[in-house]
């Protein structure tokens, strides 16, 4: 099973009217094209909403960025969003996790063991497509979950060299598509 929860750039109209960030600023932190990476996985979930509407990698209380400290120093809003707007975003966040919980329960009922891959990307050209690539020491590490997994049950699934090739292919492909 695979998810691409930050593939989206879409915003509800009421959110779009309140957002201060430019399209480019949003895209820098969103994960466009990650949905393409999961299409061949038989069970997959692709989210088309922007993480600036609600962040599915955050718990309910932190899912809507209200301060710049919550989101890489970015000033997301022209003014703080009204509580009812935040509430609607949190309702969608909760609905996603209710749906995902049911889906995971269904998969678990069918399969004794399964893997959930959550695909993300990182924009290594922080100053736009023609900018210099960010130095490796300032880039995030790729986390494939191998530190916390029960290796005796799952190590057979990991071919690290194949994953490295996939990551390089995905980065090269995304860069070509964005030009």
C-alpha positions in Angstrom: 0.0 0.0 0.0 1.3 3.5 -0.7 0.2 7.1 0.0 1.2 10.4 -1.6 -0.3 12.8 0.9 1.3 16.0 -0.3 0.9 15.6 -4.0 -1.8 18.3 -4.1 -1.8 22.0 -4.8 -5.5 22.5 -4.5 -7.1 24.8 -1.9 -10.7 25.4 -0.9 -11.8 28.9 -2.2 -12.2 30.2 1.3 -8.6 29.2 2.0 -7.2 30.5 -1.3 -8.6 33.9 -0.4 -6.7 34.0 2.9 -3.3 32.5 1.8 -0.5 35.0 1.6 2.0 32.6 -0.1 2.7 32.7 -3.8 2.2 29.7 -6.1 5.9 29.2 -6.2 6.3 29.4 -2.4 3.6 26.8 -2.0 5.0 24.5 -4.6 8.4 24.5 -3.0 7.0 22.7 0.0 4.3 20.6 -1.7 5.2 17.3 -3.3 4.0 17.5 -6.9 4.2 14.4 -8.9 4.6 12.1 -5.9 1.2 10.6 -6.8 2.8 9.3 -10.0 5.2 7.3 -7.9 2.4 5.3 -6.3 0.1 4.7 -9.2 1.3 1.2 -9.8 0.9 0.1 -6.2 -2.4 -1.8 -6.1 -3.8 0.0 -3.1 -2.8 3.7 -3.1 -4.1 7.0 -1.8 -3.2 10.3 -3.4 -4.2 13.6 -1.8 -4.7 16.6 -4.0 -5.1 19.2 -1.2 -2.3 21.5 -0.4 -0.5 21.0 2.9 -1.1 24.7 3.5 -4.8 23.9 3.9 -4.1 21.2 6.3 -1.0 19.0 6.8 -1.7 15.3 6.9 1.8 14.7 8.4 0.7 16.5 11.5 -1.6 15.6 14.3 -5.1 17.2 14.6 -3.9 20.0 16.8 -1.0 21.1 14.5 -2.5 20.2 11.1 -3.3 23.9 10.2 -0.2 26.1 10.3 -1.1 29.1 12.4 2.4 30.5 13.0 5.5 30.8 10.8 7.4 28.5 13.3 5.1 25.7 12.4 6.0 25.9 8.7 9.7 26.6 7.9 9.4 30.3 8.7 6.8 31.0 6.0 4.1 33.6 6.6 1.1 31.6 5.3 -1.8 33.9 6.0 -2.6 37.6 5.3 -4.3 37.5 8.8 -5.0 34.6 11.1 -7.7 32.4 9.6 -11.1 32.5 11.3 -11.8 29.6 13.6 -14.7 28.3 11.5 -12.3 28.0 8.5 -9.7 26.2 10.6 -12.5 24.0 11.9 -13.5 23.0 8.4 -9.9 22.2 7.5 -9.6 20.0 10.7 -12.8 18.2 9.8 -11.4 17.2 6.4 -8.1 16.2 8.2 -10.1 14.0 10.6 -12.2 12.5 7.7 -9.0 11.6 5.9 -7.7 9.7 8.9 -11.0 8.0 9.5 -11.0 6.8 5.8 -7.3 5.7 6.1 -8.0 3.9 9.3 -10.8 1.9 7.7 -8.7 1.2 4.6 -5.8 -0.1 6.8 -8.2 -2.2 8.8 -9.6 -3.7 5.6 -6.1 -4.4 4.3 -5.1 -6.0 7.6 -8.1 -8.2 7.6 -7.1 -9.5 4.2 -3.3 -9.8 4.7 -1.3 -11.0 7.7 1.4 -8.5 6.9 1.6 -5.5 4.6 3.8 -2.5 4.0 2.6 1.1 3.9 4.9 3.4 1.9 4.3 7.1 2.4 6.0 8.9 -0.5 7.3 12.5 -0.2 9.7 14.6 -2.2 12.1 17.4 -1.4 12.7 20.4 -3.7 16.5 20.6 -3.7 16.4 23.8 -5.9 15.1 26.1 -3.1 15.6 29.2 -5.3 13.5 27.9 -8.3 14.2 25.6 -11.2 17.2 27.5 -12.4 18.7 28.0 -9.0 21.6 26.1 -7.5 20.9 22.8 -5.9 20.9 22.9 -2.1 24.0 21.5 -0.5 23.6 18.0 0.8 24.3 19.0 4.4 21.2 21.2 4.3 18.9 18.6 2.6 16.8 16.2 4.6 17.7 12.6 5.0 15.6 10.0 3.2 13.8 8.0 5.8 12.7 4.5 4.5 11.8 3.3 8.0 14.5 0.8 8.3 15.6 2.0 11.8 12.3 1.1 13.5 11.1 -1.8 11.5 11.4 -5.4 12.8 14.2 -6.5 10.5 13.6 -10.2 11.0 10.1 -9.8 9.4 10.8 -7.2 6.7 14.5 -7.0 5.7 13.8 -9.2 2.6 11.7 -6.4 1.1 14.6 -3.9 1.1 16.9 -3.6 -1.8 18.7 -0.4 -0.9 20.5 -0.1 -4.3 17.1 -0.4 -6.1 15.7 2.4 -3.8 18.7 4.6 -4.6 18.1 4.2 -8.3 14.4 5.0 -7.9 15.1 8.1 -5.9 17.6 9.4 -8.5 15.1 8.5 -11.3 12.3 10.3 -9.6 14.3 13.4 -8.9 15.6 13.5 -12.5 12.1 13.0 -13.9 10.5 15.6 -11.8 13.2 18.1 -12.7 12.7 17.5 -16.4 8.9 17.8 -16.0 9.2 21.1 -14.2 11.3 22.7 -16.9 
